[in-house]
Amino acid sequence: MPEKMRWTTKMKNDKFFSNLGLAMRAGKLVTGEDMVIEAIRGGQAKLVIVAEDASEGTFKKVNDKCSYYGVPIYQYGRRDQLGASIGKETRVVIAVTDAGFARMLKQ
Protein backbone atom coordinates (compact mmCIF):
# COMPACT_ATOMS: atom_id res chain seq x y z
CA MET A 1 0.00 0.00 0.00
CA PRO A 2 1.43 3.45 -0.84
CA GLU A 3 2.65 5.55 2.10
CA LYS A 4 0.11 8.30 1.46
CA MET A 5 -2.78 5.83 1.55
CA ARG A 6 -1.69 4.40 4.91
CA TRP A 7 -1.34 7.90 6.37
CA THR A 8 -4.83 8.91 5.17
CA THR A 9 -6.38 5.85 6.81
CA LYS A 10 -4.53 6.54 10.05
CA MET A 11 -5.52 10.22 9.92
CA LYS A 12 -9.22 9.34 9.86
CA ASN A 13 -8.78 7.84 13.33
CA ASP A 14 -7.28 11.01 14.77
CA LYS A 15 -10.06 13.01 16.38
CA PHE A 16 -8.05 16.24 16.36
CA PHE A 17 -7.70 16.25 12.58
CA SER A 18 -11.36 15.29 12.14
CA ASN A 19 -12.46 18.18 14.34
CA LEU A 20 -10.15 20.52 12.46
CA GLY A 21 -11.82 19.49 9.19
CA LEU A 22 -15.22 20.08 10.76
CA ALA A 23 -14.19 23.59 11.81
CA MET A 24 -12.99 24.25 8.26
CA ARG A 25 -16.31 23.16 6.77
CA ALA A 26 -18.08 25.43 9.26
CA GLY A 27 -15.96 28.37 8.09
CA LYS A 28 -14.32 28.88 11.47
CA LEU A 29 -10.64 28.68 10.41
CA VAL A 30 -8.16 31.18 9.03
CA THR A 31 -5.00 29.86 7.37
CA GLY A 32 -1.75 31.42 6.29
CA GLU A 33 0.70 33.38 8.40
CA ASP A 34 -0.44 36.89 7.45
CA MET A 35 -4.15 36.11 7.81
CA VAL A 36 -3.59 34.37 11.15
CA ILE A 37 -1.60 37.31 12.54
CA GLU A 38 -4.37 39.65 11.38
CA ALA A 39 -6.94 37.45 13.18
CA ILE A 40 -4.82 37.48 16.35
CA ARG A 41 -4.50 41.28 16.27
CA GLY A 42 -8.21 41.68 15.55
CA GLY A 43 -9.24 39.47 18.46
CA GLN A 44 -10.94 36.83 16.26
CA ALA A 45 -8.40 34.05 16.92
CA LYS A 46 -9.37 31.82 19.84
CA LEU A 47 -6.67 29.19 19.24
CA VAL A 48 -3.63 29.04 16.95
CA ILE A 49 -2.18 25.78 15.66
CA VAL A 50 1.35 25.68 14.24
CA ALA A 51 2.81 22.67 12.45
CA GLU A 52 5.61 20.90 14.31
CA ASP A 53 7.81 21.25 11.22
CA ALA A 54 7.32 25.04 10.96
CA SER A 55 10.49 27.12 10.73
CA GLU A 56 11.83 28.64 13.93
CA GLY A 57 11.23 32.13 12.54
CA THR A 58 7.59 31.45 11.74
CA PHE A 59 6.97 29.84 15.12
CA LYS A 60 8.65 32.70 16.98
CA LYS A 61 6.70 35.36 15.07
CA VAL A 62 3.33 33.69 15.68
CA ASN A 63 4.19 32.71 19.26
CA ASP A 64 5.16 36.30 20.11
CA LYS A 65 1.85 37.60 18.74
CA CYS A 66 -0.11 34.95 20.63
CA SER A 67 1.74 35.76 23.86
CA TYR A 68 1.12 39.48 23.50
CA TYR A 69 -2.60 39.09 22.69
CA GLY A 70 -3.24 36.18 25.08
CA VAL A 71 -4.18 33.60 22.46
CA PRO A 72 -3.41 29.92 23.20
CA ILE A 73 -1.01 28.31 20.74
CA TYR A 74 -0.46 24.59 20.06
CA GLN A 75 2.16 22.86 17.97
CA TYR A 76 0.55 19.78 16.46
CA GLY A 77 1.07 17.62 13.40
CA ARG A 78 3.09 18.17 10.27
CA ARG A 79 2.24 20.77 7.63
CA ASP A 80 0.98 18.10 5.22
CA GLN A 81 -1.29 16.61 7.93
CA LEU A 82 -2.76 20.00 8.80
CA GLY A 83 -3.40 20.81 5.15
CA ALA A 84 -4.93 17.42 4.35
CA SER A 85 -7.23 17.57 7.38
CA ILE A 86 -8.83 20.77 6.07
CA GLY A 87 -8.84 19.74 2.42
CA LYS A 88 -6.04 22.08 1.33
CA GLU A 89 -2.40 21.93 0.38
CA THR A 90 0.18 22.11 3.15
CA ARG A 91 -0.61 24.55 5.94
CA VAL A 92 1.84 25.71 8.60
CA VAL A 93 -0.32 28.09 10.66
CA ILE A 94 -4.07 27.86 11.35
CA ALA A 95 -6.25 30.05 13.58
CA VAL A 96 -9.57 28.85 14.98
CA THR A 97 -12.03 31.75 15.18
CA ASP A 98 -14.82 30.05 17.13
CA ALA A 99 -14.62 29.51 20.90
CA GLY A 100 -16.58 26.24 20.75
CA PHE A 101 -14.31 24.69 18.15
CA ALA A 102 -11.25 25.98 20.03
CA ARG A 103 -12.47 24.26 23.21
CA MET A 104 -13.16 21.04 21.31
CA LEU A 105 -9.68 21.03 19.73
CA LYS A 106 -7.95 21.69 23.06
CA GLN A 107 -9.38 18.48 24.58
N, C-alpha and C positions, 0 to 999 in steps of 0.2 A: 504494500500500500504506500503511495507517495507520502512524504513527510507532511505536506500541507493538509492532506486529507485526515491524517491521524490527529493533527493539531486542531482542526475544525471540530472533529468529534469530541475531543477532550474539552474544547472551549464551551461546548453546549452544556457541559456539566458544571461549569463555573458560574455560580449565581451572580457574582459581581459583574461579569461581562454581560450576562443576560439582562440584569437590571440597568446597566449602562445603555444597552440597545433599546430598552423600553423607554428610558429617559430621552433618547435621541428621537424616537418615533413620536414622543409627546411634545417635541420641540423645546425641551428644557436644557439643552446643552449648547455651549459655545466652544468652538474649536479654533486652534491657531493661536500662536503666541500673542500677537497684537490684539486680537479680539478678546482673548482671555484677560489680558491686562486692562483693557478698556472696561470689561465687565467687573473686574475687581475694583477699579477706581470708581465706577458708577454705583457700586453697592449691590449689583445684581448677582454676583458670584456668591454661592453659599458653600461651595466645596470646589477645590481645584485638584485635579489628578494629573500627575506628571509621570511619563514613562520612566521606567528604571534605567533605560539606556539613553536618556536625554543627556545632552552635553552639560558639563559643569556650569558653563556660562548661562545657558537657558534655565537650568534649575535655580541657580543663584538669583537671577533676575526675577523669576516668578516667585520664589520663596521670599525674597525681600519685600515684594509688593504684598504678598499674603500676610507676612508678619506685620507690616505697617498698618494694613487695613483690617486685620483680625479675621482673616479667612482661613479656615482649616485647609491644609494641603497634604495630600497622600501621594506617595510614589508607589505605583502598582503596575505590573505588566510591562511588556515590551511595546514599542511603538506600533509594530504590526498587529499585535493583539488588540490594542486599544482601537486602532483604525477598523479592523475587521469586526469588532463587536458593535460598532455603530454604522457599519455598512459603507465605510469610506476607505480611502488609501491610508497610509500610515499617519498616525496622529501622535504628537509628542505631549501636547498640553490640552486639557479639556477642563472647562468650567461647568459646573452644574448650577443652574439658575433657579431651581425650585427647592425649597426647604424640605419638602417631603421626600423627594428623590435623594437629596443629600443625606438625610437621616437613614434612608434605606441602604444607601451605598456604604455608609460608615459601619454598618453592622457586620 
